[in-house]
Amino acid sequence: MKLSKKGAVGVNTLLPLGILFVVVAIAFGLGAQVLGEIQDDQVADTYEYNASQSGLQAVDELAGWLPTIGLVVAAAIIIGVVITFLAARR
């Protein structure tokens, strides 16, 4: 990520942040689906079943942060656009 003279993130670097957010969300969804399918093939209360359950809980915990991450990405985009607009007015 290239920083401008003042250390602010440029508008041209914000699109990759948005794309990264979407890719992370898709990866969490696919990971949860794979772990769910693996768990369906296991016998309950075995090591394998418990391991896949732990993996599903971990993915759920990480995916719980997606709204917060999305808010931060949206705020970064809005702040970048506003700063760029104000800098262009000078």
C-alpha positions as CSV (number, residue, x, y, z in Angstrom):
1,M,0.0,0.0,0.0
2,K,1.6,3.2,-1.1
3,L,1.4,6.2,1.2
4,S,1.2,9.8,-0.1
5,K,3.5,12.6,1.1
6,K,1.4,13.2,4.3
7,G,1.1,9.5,5.1
8,A,-2.5,9.2,4.1
9,V,-3.7,6.3,2.0
10,G,-4.5,7.4,-1.5
11,V,-7.9,6.8,-3.1
12,N,-6.3,4.5,-5.7
13,T,-5.2,2.1,-2.9
14,L,-8.7,1.9,-1.4
15,L,-10.2,-0.4,-4.1
16,P,-7.8,-3.2,-3.2
17,L,-8.9,-2.8,0.4
18,G,-12.5,-3.4,-0.7
19,I,-11.6,-6.3,-2.8
20,L,-9.6,-7.8,0.0
21,F,-12.6,-7.5,2.3
22,V,-14.8,-9.4,-0.2
23,V,-12.2,-12.1,-0.7
24,V,-11.8,-12.6,3.1
25,A,-15.6,-12.9,3.5
26,I,-15.7,-15.5,0.7
27,A,-12.8,-17.4,2.3
28,F,-14.6,-17.5,5.7
29,G,-17.8,-18.8,4.0
30,L,-16.0,-21.5,2.0
31,G,-13.9,-22.5,5.0
32,A,-17.1,-22.9,7.2
33,Q,-18.8,-24.9,4.4
34,V,-15.8,-27.3,4.1
35,L,-15.5,-27.8,7.8
36,G,-19.3,-28.4,8.1
37,E,-19.1,-31.1,5.4
38,I,-16.1,-32.7,7.1
39,Q,-17.9,-32.7,10.4
40,D,-21.0,-34.3,8.8
41,D,-18.8,-37.3,7.8
42,Q,-17.5,-37.8,11.4
43,V,-18.8,-39.8,14.3
44,A,-20.0,-37.6,17.2
45,D,-17.7,-37.2,20.2
46,T,-14.6,-38.4,18.3
47,Y,-11.3,-36.5,18.0
48,E,-12.0,-35.7,14.4
49,Y,-15.5,-34.4,15.1
50,N,-14.3,-32.3,18.0
51,A,-11.5,-30.9,15.9
52,S,-13.8,-29.9,13.1
53,Q,-16.2,-28.4,15.7
54,S,-13.3,-26.3,17.0
55,G,-12.5,-25.2,13.5
56,L,-16.1,-24.1,12.9
57,Q,-16.1,-22.2,16.2
58,A,-12.9,-20.4,15.2
59,V,-14.2,-19.5,11.7
60,D,-17.4,-18.2,13.4
61,E,-15.4,-16.1,15.8
62,L,-13.3,-14.6,13.0
63,A,-16.3,-14.0,10.8
64,G,-18.0,-12.2,13.6
65,W,-15.4,-9.4,13.1
66,L,-16.4,-8.9,9.4
67,P,-19.0,-6.1,10.2
68,T,-16.4,-4.2,12.2
69,I,-13.8,-4.7,9.5
70,G,-16.4,-3.6,6.9
71,L,-17.1,-0.5,8.8
72,V,-13.4,0.4,9.0
73,V,-12.9,-0.2,5.3
74,A,-16.0,1.9,4.5
75,A,-14.8,4.7,6.8
76,A,-11.3,4.6,5.2
77,I,-12.9,4.9,1.8
78,I,-15.1,7.8,2.8
79,I,-12.2,9.6,4.6
80,G,-9.9,9.1,1.6
81,V,-12.5,10.5,-0.8
82,V,-13.1,13.5,1.5
83,I,-9.4,14.2,1.9
84,T,-8.8,13.9,-1.8
85,F,-11.7,16.2,-2.6
86,L,-10.5,18.8,-0.1
87,A,-6.9,18.5,-1.3
88,A,-8.1,19.0,-4.9
89,R,-9.9,22.2,-4.0
90,R,-6.6,24.0,-3.1
